[in-house]
Amino acid sequence: MTDLKEGVCLNGFWYNHEHCCWNSPQTTFQDRDKCPEWRTWAQLLTSREEEGALGYILNYFLYVLWALLFSFLAVLLVRGFAPYACGSGIPEIKTILSGFIIRGYLGKWTLLIKTVTLVLAVSSGLSLGKEGPLVHVACCCGNILCHLFTKYRKNEAKRREVLSAAAAAGVSVAFGAPIGGVLFSLEEVSYYFPLKTLWRSFFAALVAAFTLRSINPFGNSRLVLFYVEFHSPWHLLELVPFILLGIFGGLWGAFFIRSNIAWCRRRKTTKLGRYPMLEVLVVTALTALLAFPNKYTRMSTSELISELFNDCSLLDSSQLCDYRSAPNSTQGDDLPDRAAGPGLHVATWQLMLALLLKFFITIFTFGMKVPSGLFIPSMAVGAIAGRLLGVGMEQLAYHHHDWLIFKGWCSPGADCITPGLYAMVGAAACLGGVTRMTVSLVVIMFELTGGLEYIVPLMAAAMTSKWVADAIGREGIYDAHIRLNGYPFLEAKEEFTHKTLAMDVMRPRRSDPALTVLTQDSMTVEDVEAIINETTYSGYPVVVSRESQRLVGFVLRRDLVISIESARKKQEGIVSSSVIYFTDHCPPLPPCSPSMLKLRNLLDLSPFTVTDQTPMEIVVDIFRKLGLRQCLVTHNGKLLGIITKKDVLKHIAQMANQDPDSILFN
Amino acid sequence: MTDLKEGVCLNGFWYNHEHCCWNSPQTTFQDRDKCPEWRTWAQLLTSREEEGALGYILNYFLYVLWALLFSFLAVLLVRGFAPYACGSGIPEIKTILSGFIIRGYLGKWTLLIKTVTLVLAVSSGLSLGKEGPLVHVACCCGNILCHLFTKYRKNEAKRREVLSAAAAAGVSVAFGAPIGGVLFSLEEVSYYFPLKTLWRSFFAALVAAFTLRSINPFGNSRLVLFYVEFHSPWHLLELVPFILLGIFGGLWGAFFIRSNIAWCRRRKTTKLGRYPMLEVLVVTALTALLAFPNKYTRMSTSELISELFNDCSLLDSSQLCDYRSAPNSTQGDDLPDRAAGPGLHVATWQLMLALLLKFFITIFTFGMKVPSGLFIPSMAVGAIAGRLLGVGMEQLAYHHHDWLIFKGWCSPGADCITPGLYAMVGAAACLGGVTRMTVSLVVIMFELTGGLEYIVPLMAAAMTSKWVADAIGREGIYDAHIRLNGYPFLEAKEEFTHKTLAMDVMRPRRSDPALTVLTQDSMTVEDVEAIINETTYSGYPVVVSRESQRLVGFVLRRDLVISIESARKKQEGIVSSSVIYFTDHCPPLPPCSPSMLKLRNLLDLSPFTVTDQTPMEIVVDIFRKLGLRQCLVTHNGKLLGIITKKDVLKHIAQMANQDPDSILFN
């Protein structure tokens, strides 16, 4: 569908340009993208082989039109059927895995619509990728499958394990990177990742990769998206440009996150948010208008990355490999560094313009109401920057091979600098700057490219990029979007180091009235109903007596309301003055008194408690590791207060000098 | 030093055979292991070029003698200076990371002696590897470095993070596999692995890999130990032999663990354990005697693995590549499958004998009083089995290429089966069977060999192997050794699914006398001393009063003893009848009474509590995730009992029908 924007294959409209010409008998290796079966729209409509200026304008116009059609369909479907299908979905999946529930987010409608609109959005030529949304799609599949098995339908924790594995399978399919997928799920998506989940995710990712290989989508028995093979090892001194790429990636990542968040906040708070369709159409039109004239932006982003990663071989006819041939040209694959030819000069300019376009348009694209991933655009920005630096280094080494720094490893006639490797490192750096992944990033990159020899350059770039980006802003793009949307997400990566105690955070505060509690054997139905009506808490602690304040258990508001209501209707003798018993054994009833209501079975007998002197550092740790929603606070065995997840989040925000009221809690 | 067993280099005794001949001007590529500078001991001692039967016997004798000398030195040093330097150290490091303290295990003596004896043990030709011990060595370094920084010296949790990172660096150096190292630390070694540790381990592993690359130990700018490049992709049908290898690996792993544990238990319980030196010497002599006549056992195990992984090229002169040349021999690297030559027949027999030797001798070697790792021997067993199967498959395909299963992908003249790949898969399967690693195993294997294309075969073999081995015995070798040694290790991978409650596990039992507690303001120094003398508990809960049993805090026995002792000596007026106050504010003293002892600062004011109704499933989870040593049990706000880690471990053992008394606790 991406190629449909440019033309059509006469053998069948579902073939893309490359595939169309594969089947053509008249194609040579050199001209493998030119064949009579593939017609641009201008050729087809004017029935002429040659395209003039008019043909160009016609192609241009139809390119934009197709792009608008695709994106319009995408946004229409998303708006109409599944509003949750937009965006990458990774921030929400992180939140869901941390224990928050967003109803319908992983439902069948989201799955269906996201799958269809993702195809449309990617082929519309917008600056977005399919990888993040594929994680969401995989999690939808996982969630829907969970409903088939009682074990998983009933148990929230088990379901989250399935979702972690699904995320791994999603990345495994998106990149053909099974191990990278498992690590991505571990590092970026999952909140709590027990070891048995690691093993199961691994299995899911294996099956996903295996299925992918059986389908063989790239026609080369390879799993990976951008297979590259470089011929020369890298030199230690090259670490300097690699680290420069890391710095660029970090700066771009931080800049991107800031600008994107500012733009998204603007969308949330101003009138802009009311016209999502118009926004999508305007951005699509702008992207298409600016992209068409430049060869490198007109092609799909994954093709672009693939070309940038590529090492030039002798037979390569692409513009990027247009070098002046060396005087003593060698046979075989090893090519010495050569001077740039005119084609490469043009390509350099075009790449610079492409960099500029991708740099800015992605900021406005990510967050629109269409499915949109960030991996491919980030990698494209990095790959362009890397390739440019690589070509620059190569020319520098060629023309100044007598410089001290090139002595010894870059003599004339040697193949010392591989621009494709720079593109790969740059891509890793930019992706790292945006997402702040480390280990999973490196694994994905080398699974993606097969470049195992280049772990150290990739690691150096990924780490520099993370450091630089972290120095400017602590949060990765996903965490930033979580905070922007106000999801109650307790970040597991950052340490809480302040010296506050549980008593400083718990409710009620020192000046407030005492905690609302129920007693185990002295309150009537009326009393309890009054408390339920007066307060909005979602649960109440039950104590032995108001005087002793000794904790018995915890009861949920919802359970209480339902039980009292049904008892009043169905159980005989339950009136407002009936006493509610939470105890195990009930005393014998005095004669003529209303019958009692036994609610012991509602009680959570093992509520979590900490003492008021517990440092908040430990409380935060407990909330994170045990995934609690609330925790009771005691002093010398007496119940004193309660800390909810919201209180913890607000306290962390307060300590970090952020606005505590930005934390929502549905 | 390994080659010193066979001969000596005249240019300098520190050169090994290969290195010695590199520098020789008279060597051709074909005869690169024959050069006049390298002399076997027989050649040197008899001053003759030709070796007769006598020379062979002389070489044999000296080979055994050198082996005995090396292993004698190793065991002497271990016995004399650092008893903790023996074994692989991974079970102990796992235990240490789970919160148990073994004093001196990571000290400077262990570091020094283990480094030296590891060299000796490996060069003695015993069936052991250097990888596991290198993890121990790295952890020693990490621990010693921790002592330099107050932040890490004082904080146990921080130190454990450093040790996790050190383990990653250790594997990174051992295999040249930085990412595999991080995953090994995560999957196998570390108990609790927060995400920030992932990132730091990654950094440590990067620096380790980078340093290794700068030193360039293999002289080929490659990080990896066994670099291989295969020329043909694998076929789907080959998954059947790969899964067979997985089954073999699983069976071998389970068999090895059972036999090794049985032998180690025998060593612990019988007289055998009293003669560790004799044991080492006997095993060394036996290994050397059986190893010398066979070329494949005489060479070092890593050389053997390297040769087994190797894909045969045209110029390869090794016995394993002795095929009959094909009638229409092609130029280049792609070699069609050919019939086996006489050399390969001999090699097959020798490999079978080598398999038999390694199969059995490793059982007796692992666990002796010398540093010994398991990675290399396990991989060797698997690689031999895999290579044999690979050669078998190749010959089958060559001679029966008309069979249905070979149709289409294995036509005559095609290079369809790569025996080296089978060796690699076999090595992964056996290593997986012994250690039960999954993700880290696959990552290490492909970092080790550069075989990124072969993730699916490796994963299939690793998983089959784990399933088969798990079906026979649940524990990997490290867990089995932890249990053999009775370390208090709470396994994080297995779920606790029984329906018991905290009250069933806590002490005191229902029939026992009540829990020993201290009161906060009514006990005298004498009372407390009496309690300390009567009981052996390592800590006591402090309550408001014996009647209320309301919990105030927890005090450690050690702190109490020290404080009372020093107060009696240094503080005026402290006598046996002085009252100990754990309260915040002390009441005014009545006149003429002995002065009081304030010990509030000893009190842990935030002891962990659960209610008696808490399911043990949750209690086990809390112990694991929070790394607790004990936890107090309350009922309706009253202190009822205590659960220690030992109680939890005993309960788990009891539920699994194991002997609960096998759990030690120092």
Contacts between the chains, C-beta under 8 A, distances in Angstrom:
chain1	res1	chain2	res2	distance
A	178	B	455	6.1
A	178	B	459	7.1
A	179	B	439	6.4
A	179	B	442	6.6
A	179	B	443	5.8
A	179	B	455	6.9
A	182	B	439	5.9
A	183	B	183	7.9
A	186	B	198	7.8
A	187	B	195	6.5
A	187	B	198	6.4
A	194	B	492	7.3
A	194	B	493	7.8
A	195	B	187	6.6
A	195	B	492	6.1
A	195	B	493	4.9
A	196	B	493	5.8
A	196	B	495	7.4
A	198	B	186	7.9
A	198	B	187	6.5
A	198	B	438	7.5
A	198	B	439	6.1
A	199	B	438	5.3
A	199	B	439	7.5
A	199	B	466	8.0
A	202	B	438	5.4
A	202	B	439	4.9
A	202	B	459	7.4
A	202	B	463	7.9
A	203	B	463	6.6
A	206	B	456	7.0
A	206	B	459	4.6
A	206	B	460	7.5
A	206	B	463	7.1
A	209	B	455	7.0
A	209	B	456	6.3
A	210	B	456	5.5
A	213	B	456	6.4
A	214	B	236	7.4
A	221	B	233	5.2
A	222	B	453	7.2
A	223	B	453	8.0
A	223	B	455	7.4
A	223	B	456	7.8
A	224	B	452	8.0
A	233	B	221	5.1
A	236	B	214	7.2
A	438	B	198	7.4
A	438	B	199	5.2
A	438	B	202	5.4
A	439	B	179	6.4
A	439	B	182	5.8
A	439	B	198	6.1
A	439	B	199	7.5
A	439	B	202	4.9
A	442	B	179	6.6
A	442	B	202	8.0
A	443	B	179	5.9
A	443	B	443	7.5
A	446	B	452	7.1
A	447	B	452	6.7
A	447	B	455	7.7
A	450	B	452	5.0
A	450	B	453	7.3
A	452	B	224	8.0
A	452	B	446	7.1
A	452	B	447	6.6
A	452	B	450	5.0
A	452	B	452	5.7
A	453	B	222	7.3
A	453	B	223	7.9
A	453	B	450	7.3
A	455	B	178	6.0
A	455	B	179	6.9
A	455	B	209	6.9
A	455	B	223	7.4
A	455	B	447	7.7
A	456	B	178	8.0
A	456	B	206	6.9
A	456	B	209	6.2
A	456	B	210	5.4
A	456	B	213	6.4
A	456	B	223	7.7
A	459	B	178	7.1
A	459	B	202	7.3
A	459	B	206	4.5
A	459	B	209	8.0
A	460	B	206	7.4
A	463	B	202	7.9
A	463	B	203	6.6
A	463	B	206	7.0
A	466	B	199	7.9
A	492	B	194	7.3
A	492	B	195	6.1
A	493	B	194	7.8
A	493	B	195	4.9
A	493	B	196	5.8
A	495	B	196	7.3
A	502	B	606	7.7
A	543	B	637	7.9
A	544	B	636	5.4
A	544	B	637	6.9
A	548	B	637	7.1
A	549	B	637	7.5
A	550	B	550	7.8
A	550	B	636	5.0
A	550	B	637	2.9
A	550	B	638	6.9
A	551	B	636	7.0
A	551	B	637	5.2
A	552	B	636	5.4
A	553	B	611	7.8
A	605	B	611	6.0
A	605	B	613	3.6
A	605	B	614	7.7
A	606	B	502	7.8
A	606	B	610	6.3
A	606	B	611	4.8
A	606	B	613	5.3
A	606	B	614	3.6
A	606	B	615	7.1
A	606	B	618	6.7
A	607	B	611	7.4
A	609	B	609	5.7
A	609	B	634	7.9
A	610	B	606	6.3
A	611	B	553	7.8
A	611	B	605	6.0
A	611	B	606	4.8
A	611	B	607	7.3
A	613	B	605	3.6
A	613	B	606	5.3
A	614	B	605	7.7
A	614	B	606	3.6
A	615	B	606	7.1
A	618	B	606	6.7
A	621	B	626	7.4
A	622	B	626	6.9
A	625	B	625	4.4
A	625	B	626	6.5
A	626	B	621	7.4
A	626	B	622	6.9
A	626	B	625	6.5
A	634	B	609	7.9
A	634	B	637	7.3
A	636	B	544	5.4
A	636	B	550	5.0
A	636	B	551	6.9
A	636	B	552	5.4
A	637	B	543	7.9
A	637	B	544	7.0
A	637	B	548	7.1
A	637	B	549	7.6
A	637	B	550	3.0
A	637	B	551	5.1
A	637	B	634	7.3
A	637	B	637	4.5
A	637	B	638	6.8
A	637	B	639	7.3
A	638	B	550	6.9
A	638	B	637	6.8
A	639	B	637	7.3
